[in-house]
Amino acid sequence: MNYVIGIDLGTSAVKALLVGQDGAVAAEASREYPLYHERSGWSEQEPEDWVRATIEVLKELGEKTAASGGSIDGISFSGQMHGLVLLDGSRKPLRRAILWNDTRTTAQCREIERKLGDSLLRLTRNPALEGFTLPKLLWVREHEPELYDKAESFLLPKDYVRYRLTGAVQMDLSDAAGTLMLDVAARAWSREVLAAFGIPDSFCPPLVESVAETGTLSDAAARETGLPASTRVFAGGADNACGAIGAGILKPGLTLCSIGTSGVVLTHEPDASADYAGKVHFFNHGKPGAFYAMGVTLAAGYSLSWFRNTFAAGEPYERLLAGVGDIAPGAGGLLYTPYLVGERTPHADAAIRASFVGMDGAHTITHFARAVLEGITFSLNESVDVFRQAGKSVTKVVSIGGGAKNPDWLQMQADVFDAEVVRLESEQGPGLGAAMLAATGAGWYGSLEACADAFVKHAATYVPDAARARRYAELFGVYRDVYAATKPLNEALQPFRI
């Protein structure tokens, strides 16, 4: 059988899927790598760790393919967004990559706002937030000038890995849209933005569509992976774009809820005409010519893993969450706001931090676990609310990631969103979207939509309960008040943080 490989370069690990022409996952492989938090708000990784891990998973899947007598028609990528990989003239990294969840760049964001003014949203369609790439670049220029002076170009994480596999340098539009240097509607690097900060055009890599073929494996990569040097490599896309592709969010009418380390609510946009005034992100899609609007919760799944590791270390998630369905909405008057590392939507605030509000001596660890799930879902619902206020219809939500693994959480999403929530028959997330880009690029299907018809199947549907939905609508109002109430307290506490 012929196969494609979808590589998902995540924040904690790389995961690769071997997918056949029937859309079934034949095998998968993953490797973890370190994450460095040397100061509060900092988050970095070594680009070489990504390369090593990716080569290892490709070798593993290549061996399995060879053993079955199959062949690999293409490789493509999904990648964590925004991370700055700063390169010298030999295209070697000058420092660790600064990641999407790094929040050291508040001052640089204010500088961007001052210099660009109204042009910022007009051109980039997004506000200046700490996670984006341009603020990171300006931070390096200010704090590490000796390194910046050596820099001649930059790449995003998956694009650096692809460069190391092929020797060719490109960046797809869906990932470039998260740099704050792209004219999103024009689908080109913004000369106005680059000129405002003295960045030469040559600093930015050539742009391609996500389905574009970007080369074949270099001789060195072929030797290390054991794959033929003729193996075709396709550009791939940003993890959220690939997650949307893998969930079939390729036309209006469907909304995606993806809960990983961060959480995303995403809706398809057929053109660039929608205007959310910067309240949610607006990016180029992995589907050629399309766009998507997206709200982000920075610490979605991370909130749950932090809670378990801090208060129930070693406890399996299944046991930790076993009783949450027996507790009524509102967790007995306990609210959680998931601001562990700041927040993105609708509060672009790097200083805000998480809270439990309403703690009572009668609360058990199960009440706290439910409150964490509800707080994550309330935060995601803020993005749903923005879409609805802009006139979007949100009636069916495809849920993927950690939030789709627990039936009680899926029902909670249906009740909080007041919409049908659908789980996928085989949920593989952004890695499947990357595989679909490779399959479409390799000519298996004439379009991503046709590929989705074959690859993406809906399973269980969760329908909102009217009484619980009304109850959650009331609680949602209280939840929204917590941000304003705790903001000045968190600002006062900021000098005391580690």
HELIX and SHEET records of a PDB file:
HELIX    1   1 PRO A   47  SER A   68  1                                  22    
HELIX    2   2 THR A  106  LEU A  116  1                                  11    
HELIX    3   3 SER A  119  THR A  124  1                                   6    
HELIX    4   4 THR A  133  HIS A  143  1                                  11    
HELIX    5   5 PRO A  145  TYR A  148  1                                   4    
HELIX    6   6 PRO A  157  THR A  166  1                                  10    
HELIX    7   7 LEU A  173  ALA A  176  1                                   4    
HELIX    8   8 ARG A  191  ALA A  196  1                                   6    
HELIX    9   9 ASP A  201  PHE A  203  5                                   3    
HELIX   10  10 ASP A  219  THR A  225  1                                   7    
HELIX   11  11 ASP A  239  GLY A  246  1                                   8    
HELIX   12  12 GLY A  301  PHE A  311  1                                  11    
HELIX   13  13 TYR A  317  LEU A  320  1                                   4    
HELIX   14  14 VAL A  324  ASP A  326  5                                   3    
HELIX   15  15 ILE A  365  GLN A  389  1                                  25    
HELIX   16  16 GLY A  402  ALA A  404  5                                   3    
HELIX   17  17 PRO A  407  PHE A  417  1                                  11    
HELIX   18  18 PRO A  430  GLY A  441  1                                  12    
HELIX   19  19 LEU A  448  PHE A  455  1                                   8    
HELIX   20  20 ALA A  466  LEU A  493  1                                  28    
HELIX   21  21 GLN A  494  PHE A  496  5                                   3    
SHEET    1   A 5 VAL A  25  GLU A  32  0                                        
SHEET    2   A 5 ALA A  13  GLY A  20 -1                                        
SHEET    3   A 5 ASN A   2  LEU A   9 -1                                        
SHEET    4   A 5 SER A  71  GLY A  79  1                                        
SHEET    5   A 5 GLY A 237  ALA A 238  1                                        
SHEET    1   B 2 GLU A  44  GLN A  45  0                                        
SHEET    2   B 2 ALA A  97  ILE A  98 -1                                        
SHEET    1   C 2 VAL A  85  LEU A  87  0                                        
SHEET    2   C 2 SER A 153  LEU A 155 -1                                        
SHEET    1   D 2 MET A 171  ASP A 172  0                                        
SHEET    2   D 2 LEU A 207  VAL A 208  1                                        
SHEET    1   E 2 LEU A 182  ASP A 183  0                                        
SHEET    2   E 2 ALA A 188  TRP A 189 -1                                        
SHEET    1   F 2 GLU A 213  THR A 216  0                                        
SHEET    2   F 2 ARG A 232  PHE A 234 -1                                        
SHEET    1   G 7 HIS A 281  ASN A 284  0                                        
SHEET    2   G 7 PHE A 291  THR A 297 -1                                        
SHEET    3   G 7 GLY A 263  GLU A 269 -1                                        
SHEET    4   G 7 THR A 255  ILE A 259 -1                                        
SHEET    5   G 7 LYS A 396  GLY A 401  1                                        
SHEET    6   G 7 GLU A 420  LEU A 424  1                                        
SHEET    7   G 7 HIS A 458  TYR A 462 -1                                        
SHEET    1   H 2 LEU A 335  THR A 337  0                                        
SHEET    2   H 2 SER A 355  VAL A 357 -1                                        
END                                                                             
